[in-house]
Amino acid sequence: MSALRVLVGCKRVIDYAVKIRVKPDKTGVVTDGVKHSMNPFDEIAIEEAVRLKEKKIASEVIAVSCGPKQCQETLRTALAMGADRAIHVNIDPKDYETLQPIHVSKFLAKIAQDEKADIVIVGKQAIDDDCNQTGQMTAALLDWPQATFASKVEKNNGDLTVVREIDGGLETIKVKLPAVLTADLRLNEPRYATLPNIMKAKKKPMASKTPADLGVDVTSRLEIVSVEDPPVREAGQKDLYDSIIMILRGSCELTS
């Protein structure tokens, strides 16, 4: 089989180091003036795609992000890490607030078909909503095999051998191409974008599309009723029995 074309989903999220604050009106979380970055699991997905290209397994890496104009910054990061070109699906900020994984899956599936991609790689989940749905639904829409929670990927002829993270251990499966992968934490360690590559990324092509271009209706089926902080955890209280046992144990240790 000839070298593969890899499509990678890159979501812009509030940076993992930022403390999330709920809006006073409880309609969502504060995003204005807050540092954003690429979803960490998507960084792992980009890194894996670039490594496939470095091994001559992939011929092209295409990064995709769905959201407002600021998502172009996330795509430039993907380009600086080694992606060849990018596609920005421009979503109106109001529509983006209620954008669901099913919408993103439809975007990725349509772009994968248009770009004749052989592999779609996304992070196993986003750290903002933790849905863990996009990869699975993309595979269903494309009717491709899926290998989720991947911690190791190897190509053998026309197949991929994937080691998956599962409860209590690892599972090794083989999937035929084309396929959808979701990246787990142990798949790799993403590289830092160097200054020369950041400068080169500014010259790499970035296409812009709208939901209408891709034939996807992003009308919300959900209404956000309220967003609230989790309840503050109250201090624990040991009962009298536990206290007596601890005192007795301490006395026994002293006498011995």
Disulfide bonds with the S-S distance in Angstrom:
none
